[in-house]
Amino acid sequence: MLNHVFLSYRHESPEHARAVGRLAELLQHVGIPVELDQFYLDKNPGGPNEGWPKWCEDRANQSACVIVVASPGWFAAYEGTGEPGSGCGAAVEASLFRQFLYDEKGINPRLRLAFLNPLPPGCAIPERLRAWQQFRPFADSAQLDQLVAWVAQQVGMAGVKSPTVRWPNPDDAFKPDLADRVDNEWQAVKRLFAGTARERILLFQGGTGLGKSVLVRQAAAYAKSVGITMTRVDFKSTRDIAGILGQLDLDLGALLPNFTREGSTKTHLLRKDLRALRQPVLLIFDSYDQDVVDNPPVADWLSQQILNEVETALGVAVIVAGQVTPDIANAGWRDLARHLPLAPITDAALWEPWIEHHYPSFRTKGAHLPTVLMCSRGNPAVVSASCEAIAKS
């Protein structure tokens, strides 16, 4: 047997292939030897001299253990129902695994299924593959721990440290200073910092005065209260990549050894250090507007280098706030992002506790809150300024 883990998967989409690569990189980070076609091509651009069919057969037959990345296409290859000429590598591997299970009379020490995304409706696990432990390493840190422990055991490695990032417990005593945004946006922030949400990128979008900056400030204060290290880049004052990298070095340099050692100018070293983090960090990019969109070096750097990295850097949480947000529809990171457009707050009941706390003399002045909301159209900045003016009059 070859003392490594082999990842068998079907090329469903670029996003699916990236998720497979992410899992393989996590295993490599803790020292486990991994065989994956993507890794092999990185080192051997011409592919295997023996050809891909033989390469697949050898890995399927001789690897100490195999992680089958569950997907509709792989299951179709196993059942023999896939389209002719498609998914040939997965089909070869699946047929060998079927024979292995038959030969071993169902005693299966080598193969396990990993689900990187939920199966679509109507897609069922083949009956013969349902008997063994299944892992969902991106849905639950405990399952990632279990998968790493199983692979380490199969390849004879002791003392392997899990790549899991330990997120802090929620601080239920922290009360955000918000008139609203508590049931939706703020819950998204709390789940982000607890590590319980798949989406580790929050995109707050809204026009002037709708509360983006307030949300960012409250998120930063909450991150501090639970002990998450953070940095904030404000695009109003920082418009080039050198300035952004300098801010990251200033705030996070102690956690980024390779990046800082080489002068804090190389993005690939920043990404390497972000992947190696085993504690959570928060990256805030504020004031994202059309000027940033019209600055391709910066916009592309954020979308293609940093937001794309969130998939592999398990300790990174990102908030982007602005009048516009990076294009999520066509991004490779879209499954890891949640877009939260901010609307005016027009319900007087939502404003009353906030006004009572900040401007207790508002009512004694004889002011009529519904009128204020009607005139301000529920714009939080205008409501706040109006209440302050009334209270001080």
C-alpha positions in Angstrom: 0.0 0.0 0.0 1.1 3.6 -0.7 1.0 5.5 2.6 -1.1 8.4 1.6 -4.8 9.4 1.3 -6.2 9.6 -2.1 -9.1 12.0 -2.9 -11.5 10.5 -5.5 -13.9 13.0 -7.0 -15.8 13.9 -10.1 -15.1 17.2 -11.9 -18.5 18.7 -11.4 -17.6 22.4 -11.7 -14.6 24.7 -11.0 -16.2 25.6 -7.6 -16.5 21.9 -6.7 -12.8 21.3 -7.8 -11.7 24.2 -5.6 -13.5 22.8 -2.6 -11.8 19.4 -3.2 -8.5 21.2 -3.4 -9.3 23.1 -0.2 -9.9 19.9 1.7 -6.6 18.4 0.3 -4.7 21.5 1.4 -6.1 21.3 4.9 -4.9 17.7 5.2 -1.5 18.7 3.9 -1.3 21.6 6.4 -1.2 19.1 9.2 1.4 16.9 7.5 -0.8 14.2 6.0 0.5 13.0 2.6 -2.2 13.6 0.0 -2.6 12.3 -3.6 -4.8 14.5 -5.8 -4.8 15.0 -9.5 -4.7 18.8 -9.0 -1.5 18.5 -6.9 0.1 16.1 -9.4 -0.5 18.5 -12.3 1.0 21.4 -10.4 4.3 19.4 -10.2 3.9 17.5 -13.5 2.2 19.8 -16.1 2.4 17.0 -18.7 0.5 14.6 -16.6 1.6 11.1 -15.6 3.8 9.2 -18.1 1.8 6.1 -17.5 -1.4 7.9 -18.5 -4.3 9.0 -16.4 -6.2 5.7 -16.5 -3.2 3.8 -14.9 -2.6 6.7 -12.5 -6.2 6.6 -11.3 -6.1 2.8 -11.0 -2.9 2.7 -9.0 -4.3 5.4 -6.5 -7.6 3.6 -6.2 -6.1 0.2 -5.6 -2.9 1.0 -3.7 -3.6 4.1 -1.4 -3.7 3.4 2.3 -7.1 5.1 2.4 -9.5 7.0 0.1 -11.8 9.9 0.7 -14.6 9.8 -1.9 -15.9 13.3 -2.4 -19.7 12.7 -2.6 -21.5 14.4 -5.5 -24.2 13.5 -8.0 -21.6 12.9 -10.8 -19.5 10.6 -8.7 -22.6 8.6 -7.6 -23.6 8.3 -11.3 -20.2 7.0 -12.1 -20.5 4.4 -9.3 -24.0 3.4 -10.5 -22.9 3.3 -14.2 -25.6 5.8 -15.1 -23.3 8.7 -16.2 -23.2 9.9 -19.8 -20.8 7.9 -22.0 -17.4 9.5 -22.3 -17.8 11.8 -19.3 -16.1 11.5 -15.8 -13.8 8.7 -17.0 -11.4 9.0 -14.1 -14.2 8.9 -11.5 -15.8 6.0 -13.4 -12.6 3.9 -13.3 -12.1 4.6 -9.6 -15.7 3.9 -8.7 -15.7 0.6 -10.5 -12.6 -0.5 -8.7 -14.1 0.5 -5.3 -17.3 -1.4 -6.1 -15.2 -4.5 -6.8 -13.2 -3.9 -3.6 -16.3 -3.8 -1.5 -17.5 -7.0 -3.2 -14.2 -8.8 -2.7 -14.0 -7.8 1.0 -17.6 -8.9 1.7 -18.5 -5.4 3.0 -15.5 -5.0 5.4 -14.3 -1.6 4.5 -11.3 -0.1 6.3 -10.1 2.1 3.4 -13.0 4.1 1.9 -15.1 6.9 3.5 -17.5 9.5 2.0 -17.0 13.3 2.5 -19.7 15.7 1.7 -18.3 19.2 0.9 -21.8 20.6 -0.1 -25.3 19.4 0.5 -26.6 17.0 -2.2 -29.2 18.5 -4.4 -32.8 17.4 -4.0 -33.5 14.0 -5.6 -29.8 12.8 -5.3 -29.5 9.8 -3.1 -26.4 8.0 -1.8 -26.1 4.6 -3.5 -27.4 2.0 -1.2 -24.1 0.0 -1.0 -22.2 3.1 0.2 -24.6 4.1 3.1 -23.2 1.7 5.7 -20.0 3.6 6.7 -19.2 6.8 8.6 -19.9 9.9 6.5 -18.1 13.2 7.1 -19.1 16.8 6.4 -15.8 18.6 7.2 -16.9 22.1 6.0 -20.2 22.1 7.9 -18.9 21.2 11.4 -15.5 21.5 12.9 -16.0 18.4 14.9 -16.5 16.4 11.7 -13.3 17.9 10.3 -11.5 16.8 13.4 -12.9 13.3 13.0 -12.0 13.0 9.3 -8.4 14.1 10.1 -8.2 11.6 12.9 -9.4 8.8 10.7 -7.0 9.6 7.9 -4.1 10.0 10.3 -4.9 6.6 11.8 -5.0 5.0 8.3 -1.6 6.3 7.3 0.0 5.5 10.7 0.5 9.1 11.9 0.3 10.0 15.6 0.0 13.4 17.2 -1.6 15.0 14.2 -3.1 18.4 15.1 -6.4 19.2 13.6 -6.6 22.2 11.2 -9.8 23.3 13.0 -10.0 26.9 14.0 -11.5 27.5 17.5 -14.0 30.3 17.4 -15.0 32.1 20.6 -18.2 31.6 22.5 -20.8 34.3 21.8 -20.9 37.3 24.2 -24.6 37.4 25.0 -24.0 40.4 27.3 -23.0 42.5 24.4 -25.9 44.7 23.2 -25.3 46.4 19.9 -26.2 50.1 19.8 -28.6 49.8 16.9 -32.1 50.9 16.3 -32.8 47.9 14.2 -30.7 45.3 12.2 -30.8 43.1 15.3 -32.9 40.2 14.0 -31.2 39.8 10.6 -27.9 41.6 10.1 -26.7 41.4 13.7 -27.5 37.7 13.9 -25.4 37.2 10.8 -22.5 39.0 12.6 -22.8 36.8 15.7 -22.9 33.6 13.6 -19.9 34.8 11.7 -17.8 35.3 14.8 -19.0 32.1 16.4 -17.8 30.1 13.4 -21.3 28.5 13.0 -22.1 30.0 9.6 -20.9 28.6 6.2 -20.9 32.2 5.0 -17.7 33.8 6.3 -18.1 36.9 4.0 -20.8 39.4 4.9 -21.6 42.1 2.3 -23.4 45.1 3.8 -24.8 47.3 1.0 -26.7 50.5 1.3 -26.9 54.2 0.3 -25.8 57.1 2.3 -27.0 57.2 5.9 -28.5 53.7 6.0 -26.2 52.5 8.8 -23.3 50.7 7.2 -20.7 52.4 9.2 -22.6 51.9 12.4 -22.9 48.2 11.7 -19.1 48.0 11.0 -18.3 49.9 14.3 -20.6 47.6 16.3 -19.1 44.5 14.6 -15.6 45.7 15.4 -16.6 46.3 19.0 -18.1 42.9 19.3 -15.0 41.3 17.8 -12.9 43.0 20.4 -15.3 41.8 23.2 -14.9 38.1 22.1 -11.2 38.3 21.5 -11.0 38.2 17.7 -8.0 40.1 16.2 -9.1 42.4 13.5 -8.1 45.0 10.9 -10.1 47.7 9.2 -9.3 49.1 5.7 -11.2 52.2 4.8 -11.2 52.8 1.1 -11.9 56.5 1.6 -8.3 56.9 2.8 -6.6 53.8 1.3 -6.9 53.5 -2.4 -3.9 51.3 -3.5 -2.7 47.8 -2.7 0.5 49.0 -1.0 -1.6 51.0 1.5 -3.9 48.1 2.1 -1.0 45.7 2.7 0.6 48.2 5.1 -2.6 48.4 7.1 -2.8 44.6 7.3 0.9 44.5 8.5 0.2 47.2 11.1 -2.8 45.4 12.6 -2.1 41.7 12.0 1.7 41.5 11.5 2.3 39.4 14.6 0.1 36.6 13.0 1.6 36.8 9.5 5.3 35.7 9.9 6.1 35.0 6.2 4.3 38.1 5.0 6.1 40.5 7.4 9.5 38.9 7.1 9.6 39.7 3.4 8.6 43.4 3.8 4.8 43.0 3.9 4.5 43.6 0.1 3.9 40.1 -1.3 0.2 39.0 -1.5 1.1 35.3 -2.0 2.9 35.3 1.3 -0.1 37.0 2.9 -2.4 34.3 1.6 0.0 31.6 2.8 -0.1 33.0 6.3 -3.9 33.4 6.2 -4.2 29.7 5.3 -2.0 28.7 8.3 -4.0 30.7 10.9 -5.5 28.6 13.6 -7.2 31.5 15.4 -9.9 33.7 13.9 -9.2 37.1 12.4 -11.6 39.7 11.0 -10.9 41.7 7.9 -13.1 44.7 7.4 -13.2 46.6 4.1 -15.2 49.7 4.6 -16.5 52.4 2.1 -16.5 50.1 -0.9 -18.0 52.4 -3.6 -18.0 52.9 -7.3 -14.5 54.5 -7.2 -13.2 51.1 -5.9 -15.1 49.3 -8.6 -13.5 51.6 -11.2 -10.0 50.8 -9.8 -9.5 47.3 -11.2 -6.1 46.6 -9.4 -7.7 47.1 -6.0 -11.2 45.6 -6.9 -9.6 42.5 -8.5 -7.1 42.1 -5.7 -9.9 42.1 -3.1 -12.2 39.7 -5.0 -9.6 37.4 -6.6 -6.9 37.3 -4.0 -8.6 37.9 -0.6 -12.2 36.9 -0.9 -11.2 33.8 -2.9 -8.8 32.9 -0.1 -11.6 32.6 2.5 -12.4 29.1 1.1 -9.0 27.9 2.2 -8.2 30.2 5.1 -10.5 28.7 7.7 -9.7 31.4 10.3 -10.6 34.4 8.2 -13.9 36.2 8.4 -14.6 39.2 6.1 -17.0 42.1 6.2 -17.3 44.4 3.2 -19.5 47.5 3.5 -20.3 50.1 0.9 -22.8 51.7 -1.4 -21.9 48.8 -3.8 -20.3 45.5 -3.1 -18.0 43.1 -5.0 -19.8 41.1 -7.7 -21.1 38.0 -6.0 -23.0 36.5 -8.9 -20.0 35.4 -10.8 -17.5 35.0 -8.0 -15.8 31.7 -7.0 -16.5 32.7 -3.4 -20.2 33.3 -3.8 -21.2 30.2 -1.8 -19.2 31.6 1.2 -20.8 35.0 1.1 -24.1 36.5 2.3 -25.3 39.7 0.7 -27.3 42.0 3.2 -28.8 45.0 1.5 -29.8 47.7 4.1 -33.2 49.3 3.9 -34.6 52.4 5.7 -36.1 51.8 9.2 -39.6 53.1 9.1 -41.2 51.3 12.1 -41.5 53.7 15.0 -41.6 50.8 17.5 -38.1 49.9 16.4 -36.8 53.5 17.0 -38.5 54.1 20.4 -36.0 52.2 22.7 -33.0 53.7 20.9 -34.4 57.2 21.1 -35.3 56.8 24.8 -31.7 55.6 25.5 -29.9 58.3 23.5 -32.3 61.3 23.6 -34.6 60.9 26.7 -35.8 64.5 26.3 -37.2 63.8 22.8 -40.7 63.2 24.1 -40.8 66.0 26.6 -40.2 68.4 23.7 -43.5 67.3 22.3 -41.9 65.8 19.2 -43.9 63.3 17.1 -41.8 60.3 16.0 -44.0 59.2 13.1 -43.6 62.7 11.6 -39.9 62.5 12.0 -39.8 59.1 10.3 -42.0 60.3 7.5 -39.9 63.4 6.8 -36.6 61.4 7.0 -38.1 58.5 5.1 -36.6 56.2 7.7 -33.0 57.1 6.9 -31.1 56.3 10.1 -28.6 59.1 9.8 -31.3 61.7 9.2 -33.5 60.3 12.0 -30.6 60.4 14.4 -29.7 64.0 13.4 -33.3 65.1 13.7 -33.7 63.5 17.1 -30.5 65.2 18.4 -31.6 68.6 17.1 -35.0 68.2 18.7 -33.5 67.0 22.0 -31.1 70.0 22.1 -33.7 72.6 21.1 
